[in-house]
Amino acid sequence: MRYVILALLVALLLPTNSYAARLSSSFSAGRSLLVASSSPGNAYSAGLSVVHTANVSGDLSVLGGSVVTAAPVSGDELLIAGSIRSRARVGGDVRAVGGSISVEEHISGDLAAFGYSVNDSGKTGGSVFIVAANTTISNGASGPVTIYGNNISLSGDFANNVDIVAIGRVALAASTTIAGKLSYQAPEPAAIPESAVITGGVEYTNASYLPDAGTSRILSVISIGFFLFVRILGALILTGLLAGLFPKLAEAVTESACTARPSRILLTTLLGFAVFVVTPVLFLILALTFVGIGLAMLLFISYSFILLLSLAYSGIFLGSLFSRRYMKRETVLWHDGVFGMLVLSLIALVPYVGIFIVMLLTTFMSGVLLLIFFNFAFPHEDNTP
């Protein structure tokens, strides 16, 4: 693609007038450049601010921040700048690329403009091709006109067809005449006054760029489905990694949960529930004091970590419980965690009941993990004298 663009630029810079190509060319560059001497051949200029006030017998090529051409050009014009004003007649074509482009005098050849705003008030003798956010042609054109943009305004006499693709408004001024056909695509019909004359007729294509209600529902369903798929996939990957990298912890969690008595299960669940409820209140109270902000941040990170682990080990527990009961295997493998998390994700999709089951299991797992971490950090000896 880079070589294609380079080739196009070279082709644009090549002189189209063979007579001008044989004559001597002039080159000028500067920060603020005023070119007041005429050129018998092609003229090339570059600068932050460039103003041409001398005739050019060949082609004119200018690169700058602000460009103003105030003298006739016998050949073509190639203007690349942030702000462009072509205030003199051009005997050939005009190709302009910039932010703001204004063409004020007649162009004998074609006009091709790419910019944010394009204002053409000099009637173009050839074809017109414009790509801009806002386009205004106030004096018509002799050749076919093609415009891609947002808001487009036309006035004057157009001797050929006019083709428009707009994502905004299309408007014709009073007494505008189009000898050919007006074909346009836009979200809403153009504002065409009764005094406008369009010989070839009008062809309008409704091109609404906002989705209708049915499309919006389909897009919302697709978005929700994609979100659920990504969330479940991420949970499966995390659970599989935890079960595969830390199998001893997974086996300890499963063993502690499976061998606990009903009273111990209830107490463990209450412990997890107390942690989930009390901890946010505690770090909010700590955050009110300057000294406790750091401790509150550490507590918040620990709380989030425990919550994530509790949810992940809930899936691991379901998978290992399945393998113990139906496969008679007590070791926990990574695919046990993946299977359990998949089952837990499907349970969560059940309205109301599924969320309650997931929350209850996650609360129980948080209590189990806290007891395991506490026993690991503060081990007790059985034979204490």
DRENKOL-374556 format. One record per residue (C-alpha): residue in one letter; y, x, z. Coordinates in steps of 0.05 Angstrom, whole numbers, plus 5000, padded with zeros to 4 digits. Example, Ala and Ser with C-alpha at 12.3 -4.5 7.8 and 13.67 -1.06 7.14 Angstrom:
REM residues 2
[site a; [4910; 5246; 5156]]
[site s; [4979; 5273; 5143]]
//
This chain:
REM residues 385
[site m; [5000; 5000; 5000]]
[site r; [5048; 5057; 5016]]
[site y; [5038; 5087; 4947]]
[site v; [5049; 5020; 4914]]
[site i; [5116; 5012; 4950]]
[site l; [5135; 5083; 4931]]
[site a; [5119; 5070; 4859]]
[site l; [5160; 5006; 4859]]
[site l; [5220; 5043; 4889]]
[site v; [5214; 5097; 4836]]
[site a; [5210; 5044; 4782]]
[site l; [5272; 5010; 4811]]
[site l; [5311; 5075; 4811]]
[site l; [5293; 5094; 4740]]
[site p; [5350; 5078; 4692]]
[site t; [5337; 5021; 4645]]
[site n; [5392; 5041; 4597]]
[site s; [5368; 5099; 4554]]
[site y; [5439; 5116; 4534]]
[site a; [5461; 5121; 4607]]
[site a; [5399; 5163; 4623]]
[site r; [5421; 5216; 4573]]
[site l; [5490; 5221; 4604]]
[site s; [5506; 5261; 4666]]
[site s; [5494; 5225; 4731]]
[site s; [5538; 5229; 4793]]
[site f; [5513; 5237; 4864]]
[site s; [5554; 5225; 4927]]
[site a; [5538; 5220; 5001]]
[site g; [5577; 5216; 5065]]
[site r; [5587; 5179; 5130]]
[site s; [5644; 5137; 5104]]
[site l; [5644; 5143; 5029]]
[site l; [5698; 5119; 4980]]
[site v; [5678; 5129; 4907]]
[site a; [5741; 5125; 4864]]
[site s; [5721; 5166; 4803]]
[site s; [5685; 5133; 4746]]
[site s; [5616; 5156; 4724]]
[site p; [5597; 5164; 4650]]
[site g; [5523; 5156; 4668]]
[site n; [5484; 5132; 4728]]
[site a; [5515; 5135; 4798]]
[site y; [5476; 5147; 4863]]
[site s; [5509; 5140; 4931]]
[site a; [5488; 5140; 5004]]
[site g; [5525; 5132; 5069]]
[site l; [5538; 5088; 5130]]
[site s; [5596; 5056; 5094]]
[site v; [5601; 5059; 5018]]
[site v; [5656; 5029; 4975]]
[site h; [5654; 5036; 4899]]
[site t; [5722; 5025; 4865]]
[site a; [5708; 5061; 4799]]
[site n; [5672; 5037; 4737]]
[site v; [5600; 5058; 4725]]
[site s; [5577; 5064; 4653]]
[site g; [5504; 5067; 4673]]
[site d; [5464; 5042; 4732]]
[site l; [5489; 5041; 4804]]
[site s; [5442; 5055; 4862]]
[site v; [5469; 5053; 4933]]
[site l; [5435; 5062; 5000]]
[site g; [5476; 5051; 5063]]
[site g; [5494; 5010; 5124]]
[site s; [5552; 4972; 5090]]
[site v; [5561; 4971; 5015]]
[site v; [5618; 4942; 4974]]
[site t; [5621; 4947; 4898]]
[site a; [5691; 4930; 4872]]
[site a; [5688; 4957; 4801]]
[site p; [5647; 4935; 4740]]
[site v; [5578; 4964; 4728]]
[site s; [5553; 4967; 4657]]
[site g; [5480; 4976; 4675]]
[site d; [5438; 4952; 4734]]
[site e; [5454; 4951; 4807]]
[site l; [5405; 4971; 4862]]
[site l; [5435; 4959; 4931]]
[site i; [5398; 4970; 4997]]
[site a; [5440; 4961; 5059]]
[site g; [5452; 4919; 5121]]
[site s; [5513; 4885; 5090]]
[site i; [5523; 4880; 5015]]
[site r; [5582; 4853; 4975]]
[site s; [5581; 4855; 4899]]
[site r; [5652; 4838; 4879]]
[site a; [5653; 4860; 4806]]
[site r; [5618; 4841; 4742]]
[site v; [5549; 4872; 4728]]
[site g; [5525; 4880; 4657]]
[site g; [5451; 4886; 4675]]
[site d; [5407; 4863; 4732]]
[site v; [5423; 4863; 4807]]
[site r; [5369; 4879; 4858]]
[site a; [5392; 4875; 4929]]
[site v; [5356; 4884; 4996]]
[site g; [5396; 4874; 5059]]
[site g; [5415; 4831; 5118]]
[site s; [5476; 4796; 5089]]
[site i; [5483; 4794; 5013]]
[site s; [5543; 4765; 4977]]
[site v; [5549; 4764; 4901]]
[site e; [5619; 4743; 4879]]
[site e; [5623; 4758; 4805]]
[site h; [5583; 4744; 4742]]
[site i; [5516; 4779; 4730]]
[site s; [5494; 4784; 4658]]
[site g; [5422; 4799; 4675]]
[site d; [5375; 4776; 4730]]
[site l; [5387; 4771; 4804]]
[site a; [5333; 4790; 4855]]
[site a; [5354; 4787; 4928]]
[site f; [5316; 4796; 4993]]
[site g; [5355; 4786; 5058]]
[site y; [5372; 4744; 5118]]
[site s; [5429; 4707; 5084]]
[site v; [5445; 4706; 5010]]
[site n; [5509; 4676; 4980]]
[site d; [5514; 4676; 4904]]
[site s; [5581; 4650; 4879]]
[site g; [5580; 4688; 4812]]
[site k; [5541; 4652; 4759]]
[site t; [5480; 4692; 4740]]
[site g; [5464; 4696; 4666]]
[site g; [5390; 4709; 4675]]
[site s; [5337; 4687; 4724]]
[site v; [5348; 4683; 4799]]
[site f; [5296; 4702; 4851]]
[site i; [5316; 4698; 4924]]
[site v; [5277; 4706; 4989]]
[site a; [5322; 4693; 5049]]
[site a; [5329; 4653; 5113]]
[site n; [5393; 4620; 5089]]
[site t; [5411; 4615; 5015]]
[site t; [5474; 4587; 4982]]
[site i; [5484; 4585; 4907]]
[site s; [5553; 4556; 4895]]
[site n; [5564; 4567; 4820]]
[site g; [5498; 4550; 4788]]
[site a; [5456; 4596; 4743]]
[site s; [5439; 4601; 4669]]
[site g; [5366; 4620; 4678]]
[site p; [5308; 4593; 4720]]
[site v; [5318; 4595; 4796]]
[site t; [5264; 4609; 4847]]
[site i; [5281; 4608; 4922]]
[site y; [5239; 4619; 4984]]
[site g; [5273; 4608; 5050]]
[site n; [5294; 4564; 5108]]
[site n; [5359; 4527; 5094]]
[site i; [5379; 4524; 5020]]
[site s; [5444; 4497; 4991]]
[site l; [5458; 4488; 4916]]
[site s; [5520; 4470; 4877]]
[site g; [5545; 4482; 4806]]
[site d; [5512; 4477; 4738]]
[site f; [5440; 4500; 4730]]
[site a; [5417; 4507; 4659]]
[site n; [5342; 4514; 4674]]
[site n; [5288; 4494; 4724]]
[site v; [5298; 4503; 4799]]
[site d; [5237; 4517; 4843]]
[site i; [5245; 4518; 4919]]
[site v; [5198; 4529; 4978]]
[site a; [5235; 4516; 5043]]
[site i; [5215; 4509; 5116]]
[site g; [5283; 4478; 5133]]
[site r; [5333; 4435; 5096]]
[site v; [5348; 4431; 5022]]
[site a; [5416; 4404; 5002]]
[site l; [5454; 4394; 4937]]
[site a; [5529; 4389; 4934]]
[site a; [5565; 4333; 4899]]
[site s; [5568; 4336; 4822]]
[site t; [5512; 4388; 4819]]
[site t; [5477; 4387; 4751]]
[site i; [5407; 4413; 4736]]
[site a; [5388; 4412; 4663]]
[site g; [5316; 4426; 4680]]
[site k; [5269; 4402; 4734]]
[site l; [5279; 4407; 4809]]
[site s; [5213; 4423; 4844]]
[site y; [5216; 4435; 4918]]
[site q; [5171; 4438; 4980]]
[site a; [5203; 4421; 5047]]
[site p; [5187; 4385; 5112]]
[site e; [5235; 4329; 5093]]
[site p; [5267; 4303; 5028]]
[site a; [5329; 4340; 5003]]
[site a; [5399; 4313; 5011]]
[site i; [5416; 4295; 4939]]
[site p; [5482; 4258; 4928]]
[site e; [5488; 4203; 4877]]
[site s; [5536; 4244; 4835]]
[site a; [5483; 4298; 4824]]
[site v; [5450; 4298; 4755]]
[site i; [5379; 4324; 4747]]
[site t; [5356; 4318; 4675]]
[site g; [5284; 4340; 4684]]
[site g; [5271; 4297; 4745]]
[site v; [5253; 4315; 4817]]
[site e; [5185; 4335; 4843]]
[site y; [5180; 4335; 4919]]
[site t; [5121; 4361; 4959]]
[site n; [5119; 4345; 5032]]
[site a; [5103; 4411; 5067]]
[site s; [5105; 4396; 5141]]
[site y; [5095; 4460; 5181]]
[site l; [5083; 4422; 5246]]
[site p; [5013; 4395; 5258]]
[site d; [5003; 4320; 5263]]
[site a; [4970; 4286; 5323]]
[site g; [4900; 4293; 5296]]
[site t; [4908; 4366; 5279]]
[site s; [4940; 4379; 5347]]
[site r; [4879; 4348; 5382]]
[site i; [4832; 4390; 5341]]
[site l; [4872; 4453; 5355]]
[site s; [4874; 4438; 5430]]
[site v; [4798; 4426; 5431]]
[site i; [4787; 4492; 5394]]
[site s; [4834; 4529; 5441]]
[site i; [4800; 4501; 5503]]
[site g; [4731; 4517; 5475]]
[site f; [4752; 4588; 5458]]
[site f; [4782; 4597; 5528]]
[site l; [4718; 4572; 5561]]
[site f; [4676; 4617; 5516]]
[site v; [4717; 4679; 5533]]
[site r; [4717; 4662; 5607]]
[site i; [4642; 4651; 5609]]
[site l; [4629; 4714; 5568]]
[site g; [4672; 4756; 5615]]
[site a; [4637; 4727; 5676]]
[site l; [4568; 4742; 5645]]
[site i; [4588; 4814; 5630]]
[site l; [4616; 4825; 5700]]
[site t; [4556; 4795; 5734]]
[site g; [4507; 4834; 5691]]
[site l; [4543; 4899; 5707]]
[site l; [4544; 4885; 5782]]
[site a; [4470; 4867; 5783]]
[site g; [4451; 4927; 5741]]
[site l; [4495; 4979; 5776]]
[site f; [4485; 4956; 5847]]
[site p; [4415; 4926; 5852]]
[site k; [4406; 4943; 5926]]
[site l; [4468; 4902; 5945]]
[site a; [4443; 4844; 5901]]
[site e; [4375; 4847; 5935]]
[site a; [4408; 4849; 6004]]
[site v; [4451; 4788; 5988]]
[site t; [4391; 4750; 5962]]
[site e; [4347; 4769; 6021]]
[site s; [4400; 4750; 6071]]
[site a; [4413; 4683; 6038]]
[site c; [4339; 4665; 6028]]
[site t; [4316; 4683; 6099]]
[site a; [4374; 4650; 6136]]
[site r; [4361; 4589; 6179]]
[site p; [4400; 4525; 6166]]
[site s; [4445; 4537; 6226]]
[site r; [4460; 4607; 6203]]
[site i; [4475; 4582; 6132]]
[site l; [4525; 4532; 6161]]
[site l; [4558; 4586; 6204]]
[site t; [4561; 4634; 6145]]
[site t; [4593; 4581; 6101]]
[site l; [4644; 4565; 6156]]
[site l; [4660; 4640; 6160]]
[site g; [4673; 4643; 6086]]
[site f; [4715; 4580; 6088]]
[site a; [4756; 4607; 6146]]
[site v; [4769; 4671; 6107]]
[site f; [4791; 4633; 6045]]
[site v; [4838; 4588; 6085]]
[site v; [4865; 4635; 6139]]
[site t; [4876; 4698; 6097]]
[site p; [4930; 4669; 6050]]
[site v; [4968; 4643; 6111]]
[site l; [4963; 4711; 6144]]
[site f; [4990; 4752; 6086]]
[site l; [5046; 4702; 6075]]
[site i; [5066; 4711; 6148]]
[site l; [5062; 4787; 6141]]
[site a; [5103; 4785; 6077]]
[site l; [5162; 4755; 6116]]
[site t; [5172; 4820; 6153]]
[site f; [5193; 4886; 6121]]
[site v; [5140; 4925; 6159]]
[site g; [5084; 4877; 6140]]
[site i; [5097; 4876; 6064]]
[site g; [5052; 4935; 6050]]
[site l; [4997; 4907; 6095]]
[site a; [5004; 4839; 6061]]
[site m; [4995; 4870; 5993]]
[site l; [4932; 4907; 6016]]
[site l; [4906; 4842; 6046]]
[site f; [4921; 4804; 5982]]
[site i; [4883; 4856; 5940]]
[site s; [4823; 4853; 5989]]
[site y; [4825; 4777; 5987]]
[site s; [4824; 4776; 5911]]
[site f; [4768; 4827; 5910]]
[site i; [4725; 4786; 5958]]
[site l; [4738; 4723; 5919]]
[site l; [4716; 4756; 5853]]
[site l; [4654; 4786; 5885]]
[site s; [4635; 4720; 5917]]
[site l; [4638; 4684; 5851]]
[site a; [4599; 4739; 5816]]
[site y; [4545; 4744; 5869]]
[site s; [4537; 4668; 5869]]
[site g; [4511; 4676; 5798]]
[site i; [4468; 4735; 5818]]
[site f; [4439; 4695; 5875]]
[site l; [4420; 4638; 5829]]
[site g; [4387; 4685; 5780]]
[site s; [4349; 4724; 5833]]
[site l; [4327; 4659; 5866]]
[site f; [4298; 4636; 5800]]
[site s; [4261; 4702; 5790]]
[site r; [4233; 4700; 5861]]
[site r; [4207; 4629; 5854]]
[site y; [4180; 4628; 5783]]
[site m; [4168; 4702; 5766]]
[site k; [4147; 4725; 5835]]
[site r; [4193; 4785; 5830]]
[site e; [4239; 4807; 5887]]
[site t; [4276; 4863; 5850]]
[site v; [4341; 4841; 5818]]
[site l; [4352; 4860; 5745]]
[site w; [4416; 4855; 5705]]
[site h; [4392; 4796; 5664]]
[site d; [4379; 4757; 5728]]
[site g; [4454; 4761; 5741]]
[site v; [4471; 4740; 5670]]
[site f; [4423; 4681; 5673]]
[site g; [4448; 4658; 5741]]
[site m; [4522; 4663; 5720]]
[site l; [4506; 4623; 5657]]
[site v; [4474; 4568; 5700]]
[site l; [4534; 4570; 5748]]
[site s; [4583; 4565; 5689]]
[site l; [4545; 4504; 5663]]
[site i; [4546; 4472; 5732]]
[site a; [4622; 4483; 5735]]
[site l; [4631; 4442; 5672]]
[site v; [4604; 4380; 5706]]
[site p; [4665; 4338; 5727]]
[site y; [4682; 4337; 5801]]
[site v; [4612; 4351; 5827]]
[site g; [4605; 4417; 5790]]
[site i; [4669; 4446; 5818]]
[site f; [4649; 4425; 5889]]
[site i; [4580; 4459; 5882]]
[site v; [4611; 4523; 5855]]
[site m; [4663; 4525; 5911]]
[site l; [4610; 4512; 5964]]
[site l; [4564; 4567; 5937]]
[site t; [4622; 4615; 5930]]
[site t; [4644; 4602; 6002]]
[site f; [4573; 4615; 6027]]
[site m; [4568; 4679; 5986]]
[site s; [4635; 4704; 6014]]
[site g; [4607; 4696; 6085]]
[site v; [4543; 4733; 6066]]
[site l; [4582; 4790; 6035]]
[site l; [4629; 4796; 6095]]
[site l; [4569; 4800; 6143]]
[site i; [4536; 4853; 6100]]
[site f; [4600; 4894; 6095]]
[site f; [4611; 4887; 6170]]
[site n; [4540; 4910; 6186]]
[site f; [4548; 4968; 6138]]
[site a; [4614; 4990; 6168]]
[site f; [4593; 4979; 6241]]
[site p; [4518; 4991; 6246]]
[site h; [4485; 4975; 6313]]
[site e; [4424; 5012; 6341]]
[site d; [4365; 4971; 6365]]
[site n; [4346; 5020; 6420]]
[site t; [4414; 5024; 6454]]
[site p; [4405; 5044; 6528]]
//
